[in-house]
């Protein structure tokens, strides 16, 4: 029997103590059943999970004093919440696991890791977690799940800080746009498909006529970015059935003061979008909102309402909710300074307005 060298054992022990806590943990792949995903994720050929949309998240329970993620993502910001506490914004580490929490008390904890930035910032690659052990989080089987489709207002554009140069990604917090705030009021899970500049017939800054991609073309994709990227697939909606879909669009369609969509063009485009959403979610009601900024022509809301009426004539459960019918819903101080994008508090006000109006439209348990 080989004799052990006490000095070598001591040196090895000291080396282990010098390693970060995450280096001592077990490794769990992205496909581990103890990790719960919400939103549009797809599994890549290498086993990692990929996503490119805003406010997509994962949850798990773990034991130990630390947890780390194997996250390959240079452009996006993520939100980490431990044990239901306040979220902390982070960026993925380069070339090593990203420590999400360390020096926790020994025992069982919960993790929520949520993407803060919209799909336009590119694809996030999640390979798994490192912790002492993980287990599936406790969740209600009958929990509501809402899907939101929108533009920069739904994405949380510039709601998390002051604009300084090219720092838009730093100051976007998708979890605090009106959509997730509304979902939390309704005790629902959520998925947010939102792209800044998105329009139903006309995108922000595009020429006339706008021959680019719009919501109806983009909606079926798993990755909700600026274009159909390599590796993008058609989302299999039956994998994560939603209880309702909320469409919050129209601001960018009417953003050009000199030109606006024609009546029939706009109604047809909205009706087509509603049909596309219904085809992927045949049991879910579709709830269409009036554009939030009061400066947008009231025709936008009137025409969206007309599209909902046409869809109902085809047997689709489409509903319209006006926001500024009796005057502007939000005050100037509820916006980040541009009269278009709400602050977190402005989004909370919008969510509080919508909650009692949307709740009766949702399926009952």
DRENKOL-846748 format. One line per field, with one value per residue (C-alpha): x, y, z; chain; residue in three letters. Coordinates in nm, 4 decimals, always signed. Last residue first. Example, Ala and Ser with C-alpha at 12.3 -4.5 7.8 and 13.67 -1.06 7.14 Angstrom:
% DRENKOL-846748
xx = +1.3670	+1.2300 $
yy = -0.1060	-0.4500 $
zz = +0.7140	+0.7800 $
ch = A	A $
aa = SER	ALA $
This chain:
% DRENKOL-846748
xx = -5.9560	-6.1244	-6.0015	-5.9033	-6.1371	-6.2649	-5.9049	-5.8242	-6.0231	-5.9381	-5.5644	-5.5450	-5.5502	-5.3078	-5.0715	-5.0830	-5.0020	-4.7179	-4.5818	-4.5791	-4.3923	-4.1342	-4.1060	-4.3188	-4.1855	-4.3774	-4.4003	-4.0248	-3.9116	-3.8976	-4.2776	-4.5076	-4.4141	-4.6104	-4.9313	-5.0581	-5.4101	-5.4542	-5.8218	-6.1573	-6.0848	-5.7099	-5.6490	-5.9084	-5.9257	-6.0154	-6.1091	-6.0624	-6.2117	-6.1946	-6.5169	-6.4692	-6.7047	-6.4948	-6.2000	-6.3904	-6.4800	-6.1184	-6.0109	-6.2625	-6.1188	-5.7745	-5.9200	-6.0690	-5.7486	-5.5312	-5.7855	-5.7293	-5.4068	-5.1086	-5.0455	-5.2104	-4.9122	-5.0417	-5.1551	-5.5016	-5.4680	-5.5640	-5.6555	-5.6500	-5.8337	-5.6426	-5.7849	-5.6516	-5.3010	-5.0833	-5.3686	-5.5055	-5.1821	-5.1850	-5.5544	-5.4961	-5.2095	-5.4269	-5.6991	-5.4391	-5.3090	-5.6614	-5.7588	-5.4429	-5.4681	-5.8404	-5.7834	-5.4673	-5.1469	-4.9973	-4.7767	-4.6685	-4.6601	-4.4560	-4.4986	-4.8385	-4.7287	-4.4704	-4.7354	-4.9590	-4.8783	-4.9725	-5.1112	-5.1964	-5.2173	-5.4158	-5.3880	-5.0652	-4.9634	-4.5919	-4.4923	-4.8138	-4.6733	-4.4092	-4.2096	-4.0919	-3.7135	-3.4163	-3.0807	-2.9490	-3.1283	-3.4689	-3.4356	-3.4614	-3.5101	-3.7832	-3.6072	-3.8660	-4.0337	-4.4107	-4.4534	-4.2022	-4.4117	-4.7287	-4.5262	-4.3542	-4.0599	-3.9555	-4.1337	-4.2420	-4.4244	-4.3046	-3.9598	-3.8771	-3.7873	-4.0063	-4.1728	-4.4882	-4.7546	-4.7967	-4.5097	-4.1972	-3.9497	-3.8190	-3.8924	-4.1150	-4.2096	-4.2700	-4.3572	-4.5423	-4.6341	-4.9503	-5.0543	-5.2794	-5.0836	-4.7650	-4.8821	-4.9524	-4.6019	-4.4617	-4.6424	-4.6188	-4.2413	-4.0529	-3.9213	-3.8000	-3.5399	-3.3609	-3.1012	-2.7822	-2.9032	-2.9677	-2.6161	-2.4955	-2.4277	-2.5725	-2.9502	-3.0506	-3.1552	-3.3854	-3.6870	-3.4913	-3.7014	-3.9104	-3.9798	-4.3560	-4.3010	-4.0283	-4.2732	-4.5319	-4.6430	-4.7327	-4.7961	-4.9786	-4.9563	-5.2058	-5.1087	-5.3062	-5.0090	-4.9001	-4.5216	-4.2679	-3.9231	-3.7630	-3.4482	-3.0830	-2.7701	-2.4344	-2.4556	-2.3396	-2.6038	-2.6618	-2.5549	-2.7447	-2.6843	-2.8414	-2.9190	-2.9037	-2.9666	-3.2783	-3.4578	-3.5137	-3.3042	-3.3680	-3.3308	-3.4485	-3.2746	-3.4903	-3.3223	-3.4617	-3.2699	-3.2270	-2.9603	-2.6344	-2.6544	-2.5429	-2.1812	-2.2273	-2.4967	-2.5175	-2.1543	-2.1170	-1.9262	-1.6018	-1.4816	-1.6414	-1.8784	-2.2412	-2.3758	-2.5699	-2.8793	-2.9879	-3.3497	-3.4963	-3.5683	-3.7791	-3.5308	-3.2541	-3.3299	-3.0889	-3.1679	-2.9805	-2.8252	-2.7566	-2.4627	-2.1892	-2.3988	-2.2540	-2.4072	-2.2818	-2.4649	-2.3395	-2.4844	-2.3570	-2.4068	-2.5616	-2.8929	-3.0890	-3.4397	-3.4959	-3.6321	-3.5823	-3.6734	-3.7744	-3.8389	-3.7219	-3.6652	-3.3692	-3.3388	-3.1077	-3.0810	-2.7582	-2.7530	-2.4911	-2.7585	-2.9466	-3.2511	-3.5078	-3.6420	-3.9507	-4.0884	-4.0806	-3.8299	-3.8163	-3.4819	-3.5160	-3.5720	-3.2027	-3.1912	-2.9590	-2.7004	-2.6240	-2.2682	-2.1796	-2.0208	-1.6566	-1.5818	-1.8890	-1.7385	-1.4426	-1.1144	-0.8747	-1.0165	-0.9368	-0.5768	-0.5473	-0.6680	-0.4220	-0.1353	-0.2393	-0.2576	+0.0863	+0.2332	+0.0762	+0.2293	+0.0162	+0.1879	+0.1298	+0.0000 $
yy = +2.6769	+2.9664	+3.0836	+3.4506	+3.7210	+3.8184	+3.8869	+4.1191	+4.4229	+4.3887	+4.3574	+4.6225	+4.9387	+4.7947	+4.6929	+5.0438	+5.1989	+4.9505	+5.0398	+5.4054	+5.3117	+5.1164	+5.4173	+5.4289	+5.4689	+5.7052	+6.0592	+6.0982	+6.1730	+5.8260	+5.8228	+5.8270	+6.1920	+6.2943	+6.1387	+5.7960	+5.6920	+5.9926	+6.0912	+5.9138	+5.6572	+5.6468	+5.2768	+5.0926	+4.7149	+4.4966	+4.1279	+3.8387	+3.4944	+3.3719	+3.2405	+3.4054	+3.6920	+3.7342	+3.8016	+4.0756	+4.2403	+4.2204	+4.3911	+4.6693	+4.7221	+4.7548	+5.0136	+5.2222	+5.1958	+5.3223	+5.5857	+5.7509	+5.8884	+5.8334	+6.1238	+5.9315	+5.6951	+5.3473	+5.1969	+5.0397	+4.6838	+4.3556	+4.0509	+3.7120	+3.4310	+3.1012	+2.7701	+2.7836	+2.8992	+2.8614	+2.9227	+3.1958	+3.3933	+3.3748	+3.4703	+3.7690	+3.8810	+3.8521	+4.0597	+4.3196	+4.3379	+4.3540	+4.6374	+4.8276	+4.7994	+4.8751	+5.2030	+5.3186	+5.3252	+5.6594	+5.9205	+6.2715	+6.2201	+5.9021	+5.7093	+5.5654	+5.2066	+5.2426	+5.2883	+5.0099	+4.7100	+4.5503	+4.2056	+4.0004	+3.6214	+3.4053	+3.0803	+2.9738	+2.6203	+2.5430	+2.2544	+2.2951	+2.6193	+2.4442	+2.7512	+2.7489	+2.7242	+2.9584	+2.7912	+3.0744	+3.3998	+3.5077	+3.8809	+4.1505	+3.9073	+3.6833	+3.3457	+3.0646	+3.1969	+3.1940	+3.5659	+3.7112	+3.7033	+3.8346	+4.0888	+4.2587	+4.1922	+4.4621	+4.5918	+4.9195	+5.1255	+5.3760	+5.3706	+5.2321	+5.4495	+5.2553	+4.9585	+4.9841	+4.7179	+4.5532	+4.7477	+4.6642	+4.9437	+4.7740	+4.4019	+4.2187	+3.8562	+3.8301	+3.5003	+3.4925	+3.2933	+3.4057	+3.5307	+3.7954	+4.0824	+3.8976	+3.8802	+4.2547	+4.3331	+4.0928	+4.2844	+4.6429	+4.6425	+4.5488	+4.2058	+4.3487	+4.5608	+4.7772	+5.0279	+4.8322	+4.7214	+5.0825	+5.1904	+5.3353	+5.6875	+5.7646	+5.7152	+5.7168	+5.4059	+5.1048	+5.1867	+5.2512	+5.0071	+4.7754	+4.5202	+4.5856	+4.9547	+4.8664	+4.6651	+4.3996	+4.0420	+3.9223	+3.5579	+3.4748	+3.1479	+3.0716	+2.8195	+2.4928	+2.2696	+2.5055	+2.5049	+2.3728	+2.3955	+2.0804	+1.9749	+2.0772	+1.9542	+2.0915	+2.3551	+2.4139	+2.4897	+2.4217	+2.4937	+2.8193	+2.9898	+3.3347	+3.4456	+3.8083	+4.1606	+4.1915	+3.9392	+4.1841	+4.2336	+4.1338	+3.7567	+3.5863	+3.3522	+3.2451	+3.0396	+2.8797	+2.7833	+2.4752	+2.4600	+2.6266	+3.0043	+3.1735	+3.2711	+3.2793	+3.3571	+3.3711	+3.2864	+3.2824	+2.9738	+3.0429	+3.1663	+3.5093	+3.5762	+3.6448	+3.9876	+4.0651	+4.2462	+4.1656	+4.0759	+4.1376	+3.8228	+3.5211	+3.2796	+3.4000	+3.6319	+3.6822	+3.9118	+3.8807	+4.1264	+4.0380	+4.0944	+3.8410	+3.5322	+3.1883	+3.0872	+2.7993	+2.9076	+2.9182	+2.8361	+2.8887	+2.7951	+2.4560	+2.3111	+2.3977	+2.4764	+2.5599	+2.8342	+2.9514	+3.2720	+3.4559	+3.8284	+3.9294	+3.6935	+3.5094	+3.1682	+2.8682	+2.5568	+2.3565	+1.9950	+2.0296	+1.9885	+2.2866	+2.2675	+2.5400	+2.8027	+3.0169	+3.1231	+2.9583	+2.6905	+2.4638	+2.3055	+1.9845	+1.7898	+1.8349	+1.9435	+2.2360	+1.9979	+1.9722	+1.9991	+1.9213	+2.1903	+2.2383	+2.4927	+2.6949	+2.7625	+2.9406	+2.7527	+2.8493	+2.5872	+2.3197	+2.4372	+2.4258	+2.0669	+1.9662	+2.1262	+1.9414	+1.6118	+1.6726	+1.7517	+1.4411	+1.2177	+0.9100	+0.5739	+0.3408	+0.0000 $
zz = -1.3366	-1.5151	-1.8532	-1.8682	-1.9958	-1.6501	-1.5359	-1.8260	-1.7133	-1.3437	-1.4250	-1.6969	-1.4854	-1.2292	-1.5105	-1.6594	-1.3202	-1.2685	-1.6119	-1.5102	-1.1910	-1.3912	-1.6205	-1.9321	-2.2850	-2.5112	-2.3700	-2.4151	-2.0618	-1.9078	-1.8864	-1.5816	-1.5176	-1.8280	-1.6856	-1.7870	-1.8862	-2.1126	-2.1351	-2.1136	-2.3862	-2.3253	-2.2582	-2.4666	-2.4307	-2.7305	-2.7237	-2.9664	-2.9009	-3.2605	-3.4183	-3.7574	-3.6674	-3.3544	-3.5821	-3.7638	-3.4321	-3.3178	-3.6414	-3.5761	-3.2268	-3.3820	-3.6232	-3.3427	-3.1415	-3.4243	-3.5250	-3.1872	-3.3388	-3.1095	-2.8725	-2.5883	-2.5808	-2.4822	-2.8126	-2.7616	-2.6384	-2.8045	-2.5950	-2.7663	-2.5865	-2.5810	-2.7045	-3.0624	-2.9624	-3.2737	-3.5185	-3.2894	-3.3081	-3.6868	-3.7047	-3.4753	-3.6990	-4.0101	-3.8445	-3.7496	-4.1051	-4.2510	-4.0167	-4.1029	-4.4811	-4.4660	-4.2817	-4.4530	-4.2512	-4.1523	-4.3127	-4.2140	-3.8348	-3.8660	-3.5403	-3.6327	-3.7012	-3.4232	-3.1530	-3.2827	-3.0672	-2.7356	-2.8214	-2.5098	-2.5539	-2.3116	-2.1123	-2.2841	-2.3750	-2.3258	-2.5516	-2.7517	-2.8901	-3.0991	-3.2013	-3.5619	-3.5607	-3.5552	-3.6143	-3.8274	-3.7541	-3.8812	-3.8351	-3.5682	-3.2855	-3.1489	-3.1465	-3.1375	-3.4493	-3.5083	-3.4168	-3.6623	-3.9798	-3.8103	-3.6112	-3.9018	-4.1316	-4.3752	-4.6843	-4.5243	-4.7854	-4.6939	-4.5369	-4.1942	-3.8940	-3.6511	-3.8143	-4.0260	-4.0864	-3.7439	-3.5959	-3.3974	-3.3203	-3.0079	-3.0124	-2.7695	-2.7199	-2.3449	-2.1748	-1.8483	-1.5397	-1.3662	-1.0236	-1.1835	-1.0264	-1.1256	-1.4860	-1.4883	-1.3615	-1.6201	-1.8983	-1.7678	-1.8061	-1.4905	-1.5895	-1.9188	-1.7453	-2.0013	-1.8797	-1.9502	-2.2928	-2.3936	-2.2923	-2.6224	-2.4995	-2.1573	-2.1202	-1.7546	-1.5690	-1.5626	-1.7807	-2.1011	-2.3111	-2.0912	-2.3676	-2.3666	-2.4375	-2.6885	-2.9006	-2.8287	-2.7851	-2.4356	-2.3475	-2.0256	-1.8290	-1.5546	-1.2850	-1.2768	-1.1856	-0.9086	-0.8683	-0.6163	-0.7713	-0.9163	-0.7353	-0.7426	-0.5652	-0.4490	-0.7215	-1.0794	-1.3399	-1.7092	-2.0660	-2.1274	-2.4615	-2.5069	-2.8615	-2.9662	-2.8428	-3.0595	-2.8398	-2.5553	-2.2420	-1.8805	-1.9139	-1.5990	-1.3546	-1.0589	-0.7897	-0.4757	-0.1623	+0.0582	+0.3270	+0.4277	+0.4491	+0.1305	+0.0715	-0.3049	-0.5584	-0.9369	-1.0102	-1.3885	-1.4986	-1.6840	-2.0243	-2.0060	-1.7176	-1.8030	-1.7114	-1.3961	-1.2684	-0.9119	-0.8418	-0.4970	-0.2942	-0.3907	-0.2333	-0.4653	-0.7573	-1.0458	-1.3383	-1.6676	-1.9104	-2.2727	-2.5061	-2.4258	-2.3585	-2.2909	-1.9577	-1.7477	-1.4365	-1.0773	-0.7352	-0.3827	-0.0170	-0.0710	-0.1725	-0.4834	-0.6055	-0.9700	-1.1930	-1.5507	-1.7273	-2.0425	-2.0006	-2.3484	-2.6387	-2.7834	-2.6206	-2.6297	-2.4136	-2.4223	-2.5349	-2.8091	-3.0783	-2.9369	-2.7109	-2.7647	-2.5270	-2.5783	-2.2434	-1.9027	-1.8059	-1.4988	-1.4074	-1.2019	-1.5238	-1.6170	-1.9814	-1.9095	-1.7667	-1.3921	-1.2565	-0.8956	-0.6839	-0.5841	-0.8561	-0.7538	-0.4124	-0.5673	-0.5326	-0.2538	-0.0192	-0.2754	-0.2948	+0.0836	+0.0848	-0.1876	+0.0059	+0.3217	+0.1355	-0.0149	+0.3262	+0.4810	+0.2076	+0.1757	+0.1981	-0.0978	+0.0000 $
ch = A	A	A	A	A	A	A	A	A	A	A	A	A	A	A	A	A	A	A	A	A	A	A	A	A	A	A	A	A	A	A	A	A	A	A	A	A	A	A	A	A	A	A	A	A	A	A	A	A	A	A	A	A	A	A	A	A	A	A	A	A	A	A	A	A	A	A	A	A	A	A	A	A	A	A	A	A	A	A	A	A	A	A	A	A	A	A	A	A	A	A	A	A	A	A	A	A	A	A	A	A	A	A	A	A	A	A	A	A	A	A	A	A	A	A	A	A	A	A	A	A	A	A	A	A	A	A	A	A	A	A	A	A	A	A	A	A	A	A	A	A	A	A	A	A	A	A	A	A	A	A	A	A	A	A	A	A	A	A	A	A	A	A	A	A	A	A	A	A	A	A	A	A	A	A	A	A	A	A	A	A	A	A	A	A	A	A	A	A	A	A	A	A	A	A	A	A	A	A	A	A	A	A	A	A	A	A	A	A	A	A	A	A	A	A	A	A	A	A	A	A	A	A	A	A	A	A	A	A	A	A	A	A	A	A	A	A	A	A	A	A	A	A	A	A	A	A	A	A	A	A	A	A	A	A	A	A	A	A	A	A	A	A	A	A	A	A	A	A	A	A	A	A	A	A	A	A	A	A	A	A	A	A	A	A	A	A	A	A	A	A	A	A	A	A	A	A	A	A	A	A	A	A	A	A	A	A	A	A	A	A	A	A	A	A	A	A	A	A	A	A	A	A	A	A	A	A	A	A	A	A	A	A	A	A	A	A	A	A	A	A	A	A	A	A	A	A	A	A	A	A	A	A	A	A	A	A	A	A	A	A	A	A	A	A $
aa = UNK	UNK	UNK	UNK	UNK	UNK	UNK	UNK	UNK	UNK	UNK	UNK	UNK	UNK	UNK	UNK	UNK	UNK	UNK	UNK	UNK	UNK	UNK	UNK	UNK	UNK	UNK	UNK	UNK	UNK	UNK	UNK	UNK	UNK	UNK	UNK	UNK	UNK	UNK	UNK	UNK	UNK	UNK	UNK	UNK	UNK	UNK	UNK	UNK	UNK	UNK	UNK	UNK	UNK	UNK	UNK	UNK	UNK	UNK	UNK	UNK	UNK	UNK	UNK	UNK	UNK	UNK	UNK	UNK	UNK	UNK	UNK	UNK	UNK	UNK	UNK	UNK	UNK	UNK	UNK	UNK	UNK	UNK	UNK	UNK	UNK	UNK	UNK	UNK	UNK	UNK	UNK	UNK	UNK	UNK	UNK	UNK	UNK	UNK	UNK	UNK	UNK	UNK	UNK	UNK	UNK	UNK	UNK	UNK	UNK	UNK	UNK	UNK	UNK	UNK	UNK	UNK	UNK	UNK	UNK	UNK	UNK	UNK	UNK	UNK	UNK	UNK	UNK	UNK	UNK	UNK	UNK	UNK	UNK	UNK	UNK	UNK	UNK	UNK	UNK	UNK	UNK	UNK	UNK	UNK	UNK	UNK	UNK	UNK	UNK	UNK	UNK	UNK	UNK	UNK	UNK	UNK	UNK	UNK	UNK	UNK	UNK	UNK	UNK	UNK	UNK	UNK	UNK	UNK	UNK	UNK	UNK	UNK	UNK	UNK	UNK	UNK	UNK	UNK	UNK	UNK	UNK	UNK	UNK	UNK	UNK	UNK	UNK	UNK	UNK	UNK	UNK	UNK	UNK	UNK	UNK	UNK	UNK	UNK	UNK	UNK	UNK	UNK	UNK	UNK	UNK	UNK	UNK	UNK	UNK	UNK	UNK	UNK	UNK	UNK	UNK	UNK	UNK	UNK	UNK	UNK	UNK	UNK	UNK	UNK	UNK	UNK	UNK	UNK	UNK	UNK	UNK	UNK	UNK	UNK	UNK	UNK	UNK	UNK	UNK	UNK	UNK	UNK	UNK	UNK	UNK	UNK	UNK	UNK	UNK	UNK	UNK	UNK	UNK	UNK	UNK	UNK	UNK	UNK	UNK	UNK	UNK	UNK	UNK	UNK	UNK	UNK	UNK	UNK	UNK	UNK	UNK	UNK	UNK	UNK	UNK	UNK	UNK	UNK	UNK	UNK	UNK	UNK	UNK	UNK	UNK	UNK	UNK	UNK	UNK	UNK	UNK	UNK	UNK	UNK	UNK	UNK	UNK	UNK	UNK	UNK	UNK	UNK	UNK	UNK	UNK	UNK	UNK	UNK	UNK	UNK	UNK	UNK	UNK	UNK	UNK	UNK	UNK	UNK	UNK	UNK	UNK	UNK	UNK	UNK	UNK	UNK	UNK	UNK	UNK	UNK	UNK	UNK	UNK	UNK	UNK	UNK	UNK	UNK	UNK	UNK	UNK	UNK	UNK	UNK	UNK	UNK	UNK	UNK	UNK	UNK	UNK	UNK	UNK	UNK	UNK	UNK	UNK	UNK	UNK	UNK	UNK	UNK	UNK	UNK $
